[in-house]
Amino acid sequence: MKQEDSVYSQVYYFPDRLRKRLEEIRFSSATVVEAPSGYGKTSAIQNFLKTELPQGTPVYWFTATEESPTIGYRRLCQEIYKIDNSVGGRLLELGLPTAVTIGEACDDLRSIECKSESYLIIDSFQYFQNILSPSFLSALIEHGGTCLHVIIVTHMLKKDIRSAIAGRGFLHLTVSDLRLDAGDIRRYYALADVKITPEDAQKVVCYTEGWILAVYLQLQAFREKGTFSEASGIVMLMEYVVWDSLTPMQQALLLRLSPFESFTMKQIGALTGCDIVPNYALEILECPFVRYDQTKRRYQLHSLLSELLILKREEHGADFERECLLQAGDVCRNDGQILEAVGFYWEIKEYERLLSLDFSEVMFKQIRGTPFTDLALEVVEHCPAKIKQGFLPSMLRIAWTLLATGEEKTAGHLIEELQILNSWDFAESDYFLGEWLLLTSFMHHPDVKQMTAILRQVDLLFKGRCSKVVFPSAPWRFGDYSLLSAFHTTPGEADRVADELDAYIPLLSKVTNGYGSGANVLYRAELAYQRGNIDEAKIFAHKALFLAQSRQQSIVEIGATMLLAEVALHQADVAAWQRTINSMDHVVSYAAKNSFIVRPVLDIVRGILLCELKHQQDMAEWLQRGEFTQDLQHSSIFDNALFVHLNYLMHQGEFERLLGIVQAIKTKVSARYPFADFLLFIIEAVGHVGMGNYSKASLLVEEAAALALPDRILFPLASYSWMLNDLPDLLFRKKYPIFLDQYRAIKERFAAGWNNLFHNLTSEDLPSDLTAREYEVAKLAAAGLRNGEIATKLSVTENTVRFHLRAIFQKLDIDRRAKLAEKLKS
């Protein structure tokens, strides 16, 4: 392809009728451009922005790709952030919308503020069709930016999305607007000094159906051959016109570039092996099917060209395919794009190069939409032992990833294998032996004494350094906020465990630069609370909260915050209860890397607190339905989620289902964890009371008490006593009179606090079970006040307002503020 033959300016032709339609964009707050690939959608918008807008007009361009949904959504929110910091920040904080948060996300989009002429383009929206609900696109179209123009460029929309946005008052450009007719084709070809008859133009229409890229390729075929191609299919036509015109060196380079979603001039130089990009490579960049993104300074192949190149790579055979992907991985590695390099090496099972990478920043990310855990499992199973032996740091990180995502058995086998494979007599062997011992210590859970003894060895081997495998950014205990459930193994020894944790956690925090900080104090706070020592629990919880926040220990912080909410209930402090509930969102601001764990844990903790006050309808829907498979990564999160789901069934009166689930899981609950067993016995007893089987319930209450009372744990028996038809009262009078007075005091205090909070948060006269505060927020929002104005008026934070609006949207079954007034009247 010679540079002088490039006809880039002639590739896309915009007839007058299309230009007039494009001019309407300036007078529309939202535009949807919908057509299959090859119709010039993106180019038409780019041409409009370049030729019709005043110089300096802000343009924010986002292109969706086949990347991880979470990453793609964050990139979109970052563009929105540039337009409205407040809305963009909230959307980033919310994360990828779920059934629970979609209403809030839509409300945020409709509240965007933009007071100067600006354009937000969302290109290739089709990649979001299966990720974002139709209401999200509707909210984008109905954005609140006075001077903002949103342009959605997409392949054909799904039927449900079309239905959702119908009648929203947006400009809709379709295939009929972009397709060229015979007259357009004659005028287009004339610009390229090619004159054709009306009959030839009609023939081109028949061959191409007015598809601009196909029309262009026919133009090239006519210029070179003097006749139109009868090749069927756009890809075959592209091969005939574009591929066959390239030199062998240009073809080879394009094949090397084809694995990349996008690439830089530097990467082109790396692939050619030249410090200065050679002319034959520069000529490729003039091809109309290679686009340049000025904002990102990266090139991208047109999807149709990519499709052709994939076919060509396959024609060259498996060895050539592997060579292309291997070279792509090398280029990304050398350019510092570790995530991309991992993807390429993994695809071709190039374990040696894969393990040479630093996994520290990718262990809890997705590789091309697949969790890193899947890669870790494959490496353990298929990578040759000799290669594993040569890359100990990476294998240790893989072992930690497996531990962190609930694959303890596989992690244990790998840790044993690494001990056998390594002689520990190499440079820095003491340090890496310390890393290996650190991972080994986790395998001894819940034996805190043994874990501490191993950590003392680790500390000596590290010689003042910190782990490069276990980072403080990893979620504590992989999402387990209940230390009492995780470490208390023998009835009557809860205080001993507390003392042991006081030795273990500070040492663990020391060798990992903060991992687990505050967890020992959280254990003491939880123990004091379950014993009914509220003042002591509050002090410990505040201490744990401070220590956790100082090292950004999200799970410990959530656990401490939950206890403070429980304390607020006992003290009948409505404001403190609301404040602690709303403060939990703060955790996500620094736990973004682990949101796949933190988000479910937040849902679980909120579910416990809401269920306790009979607001179970406000819980996350996945907890109500008991759909755990896609949301949970570790058994501890599963167990806690299951506990919330059982409480939900209990409050819903679904006792048969509750008992069925309990019986199904009983064999899986280890007797080593008496507090977990204790709670399960109580839940099962409530189920039997609900079924009228009081004798069985009484036996279960006795079993529960036998597990809890050796450690003076009384609160759960008091809090569930109403659901247990006062069976605990009878038990204390007959068998445990020594605890009776303390039990009654806890029960009375809890009842008083519960009644105060319940009546302050709930009113039977309010619509759709809205609480009094929710109704207050709903009325202000319906009156047109923004979140910040509502927060000021009610003396609360904007987070509190958003929390209430989320619940309001769910209860009223709406997705926007505009419907509030109508719903409140009905």
Buried (B, 14 or more C-beta within 10 A) or exposed (E): BEEEEBBEEBBBBBBEEBBEBBEEBBEBBBBBBBBEBBBBBBBBBBBBBEEEBEEEEBBBBBBBBEBBBBBBBBBBBBBBBEBBEBBBBBBBBBBBBBEBBBBBBBBBBBBBBBEEBBBBBBBBBBBBBEBBBBBBBBBBBBBBBEEBBBBBBBBBBEEEBBEBBEEBEBBBBBBEBBBBEBEBBBBBBEEBEBEBEEEBBBBBBEBBEBBBBBBBBBBBBBBBEEEBBEBEEBBBBBBBBBBEBBEEEBBBBBBBBBBBBBBBBEBBBBBBEEEEBBEBBEBBBBBBBBBEEEEEEBBBBBEBBBBBBBEBBEEEEEEBBBBBBBBBBBBBBEBEBBBBBBBBBBBBEBBEBBBBBEBBEBBBBBBBEEBBBEBBBBBBEEBEEEBBBBBBBBBBBBBBBBBBBBBBEBBBBBBEBBEEBBEEEEEEBEBBBBBBBBBBBBBBBBBBEBBBBBBEBBBEBBEEEBBBBBBBBBBBBBBBBBBBBBBBBEBEBBEEBBEBBBBBBBBBBBBBBBBBBBBBBBBBBBBBBBBBBBEBBBBBBBBBBBBBBEBBBBBBBBBBBBBBBBBBBBBBBBEBBBBBBBBBBBBBEBBBBBBBBBBBBBBBBBBBBBBBBEBBBBBBEBBBEBBBEEBBBBBBBBBBBBBBBBBBBBBEEBBEBBBEBBEEBEEEBEEEBBBBBBBBBBBBBBBBBBBEBBEBBBBBBBBBBBBBBBBBBBBBBBBBBBBBBEBBBBBBEEEBEEBBEBBBEBBEBBBBBBEBBBEBBBBEEBBBBBBBBBBBBBBBBBEEBBBEBBBEEBEBBBBBBBBBBBBBBBBBEBBBBEBBBEBBEE
